[in-house]
């Protein structure tokens, strides 16, 4: 499959998802800072979701830079990843509206976990199809990342029972971990 077409398709869907999230932001109910402050919970959820999407898009770009060939399996893994990501606006809006709900925090976490699993499926599909790039592609599923993600997920499961809104804070920290620990070579000009 043409790698450029899959990348363009992916970029378009990611842009649409991010646009939907920003369009969900409500205009404050008055011309005061107090009215703006009233929208803080959704804005915070949006901020976390925006950067989680941006971080995984950056990682996706890294993957596709090193993949030479996109199989049907990798295409469908990419579509599953995009589908899971497309649930982010719903999860973000719901937890933004009901930040103290176990249900909304649980749904946000579920979307995040399924989205992460779909990304792993994509990585492993690309590794299988592009054995010559195995070393570079495996950097995105290294044990350090997996351990930190598991700790974040367990912490969210605990937090949901006491302070549900902490779930987005914890996942935001996980996103920050992904930003800090991107593969070093991803910043080189030839990538």
N, C-alpha and C positions, 0 to 999 in steps of 0.2 A: 504494500500500500504506500502511496505517496506520503512521505513524512511531512512535507510542507502543508499539505491539505489537512492532515490531522491536527497539526499545530495551529493553523488558521481557524479551524473549527473550534478547537479548544479555547483559543484566545477570545473568540466571539462569545462563547457561552460564559466564560469567566467574566467578561465585561458586562454581559447582561445580568448575571447574578449580582455583581457588585452594584450595578445601577438600580436593580430592584430594591436592594437593601437601603440605599440612600433615599429612594423615593418613598419608602415606608416611614421616614422621619417626619414627624408632625411639626408644622409651623407652631411656634409658641402661641399660647392663648392671649397674649397681650404684648405690649411693647416694653416690658420690663425684664430685668435680669432674673427676677423671681420666676417669671413665666418660662424663661429659657431653662432655668435650673430645674423646673418641674419635668423636663424631658431628659434629665441626666441619665436615668437608668437605661432607656433605649439607646441613647447616644453611646453609653459605655459598652453595651452589648454589641452595638454596631461597630465600634472601634475595635473590639476584640475580634469579631467575626471578619472584619475587613482585613486585618493584619494576618489572621489565620489563612484566609484565602490568598492573600498576596504572597505569603511565605510558601504555601504549597504550589502556587503558580511558578514561583522562582525555582523551586525544586523540580517541578515538571519540566521547565525549560532546560535545566541541567540534564535531566534524563534524556530528553530528546536531542540535546547537543551530542551526547555520546552514543545514542542508538543510531545505527546505520539503516536498520530495516524495521518496519512496523508490520507485524503479522495481523491476521484477522483476530487472533487471540488478544494481542496487545490493543488493537482498536476497540474491541468490546470491553476490555478491562478499563481503558480510558473512558469509555462511555458510562460504565458503572461508576467510576470515580466522579465524573461530571454530574451524574444523577444524584449521587449522595451529596455533592456540594450544592446542588440546586435546592436542597432542602434547608440550607443555611438561612435564607431570608425568613422562612416560616419559623424555624427554631429561634432565630434572633428576635423576631417580632414578638413571639410568644413569651420568651423569658424577659424581654424588655417590658412587656405589659404586666407580667405577673412574676416579678423577681423572687418572691418568697415562696413560690409554689414548688413542691417536690416534683410534681408532674412536669412542669415546664423545664426545670433544671435537668430532670431525667431525660426528657426528650432532646434537649440541647446536647447532653452528653452522648446519647444514643446516636444522634446524627454525626457527632464528631468521631465516635468510635467506628461507625460503619464507613465513614468517609476515609478514615485512616487505614482501615482494612482494605478498602478498595484501592487506595494508593499503593499499599504493599503488593496487592495483586498485580497492579500495573508494573511496579518495579520488577517483580519476579518474572512477569511475562517478557519484559524487555531483556532481562538477564538471560533468559532461556533462548531468546531469539538473536541475541547479540553477544555471543560468548567472548568475542575479541575485546569487548568493552566491559566485561564482567567486573573487573576491579573498580572501575570508576562508578558503575551503576550500584554496586554493593555498598558504597559509602552512605547511601541514603537509608539503608536498613541495618546499619551497624549496631552492635549490642548496646553501646552507650545511649543511643537514641531510644531503643526499645525499652530499656530499663527505666529511663526517665519518663517515657510515655505511660508505662504501666504504673509507676508511682503516682503520676498525675491522675490517671483514671481511678485508682483506688482512693486517692485523696478526695476526688469528686464524689465518689460513691458514699464516703463518710460524710462529707460536707453537706450533701443533699439532705441528709437526715437532721441536720442542725441549723445550718444557714445556707439554704439552697443557692442563693446568688453567688456564693463563693465558687461555685462550679465554673462560672465564666472567668473569674479571676485566675483560678488554677489553670484552666485551659489557655488563658492568655499568657501565663508564665511558660507553659509548654510551648506555645508559639514563639515566645522570646528565645527559648532554648534552641528551637529550630533555626531562628535567625542567626544566633551566635555560632551555632555549629553547622553552618553550611560547609560543604567541601571547599577546602582552600583554593583549589584550582578553578572554582566557579567564577572567580573574579578576574581570571586571566583574559586578555583581549581576544585570544583565538577561540574562546568558547562562547 
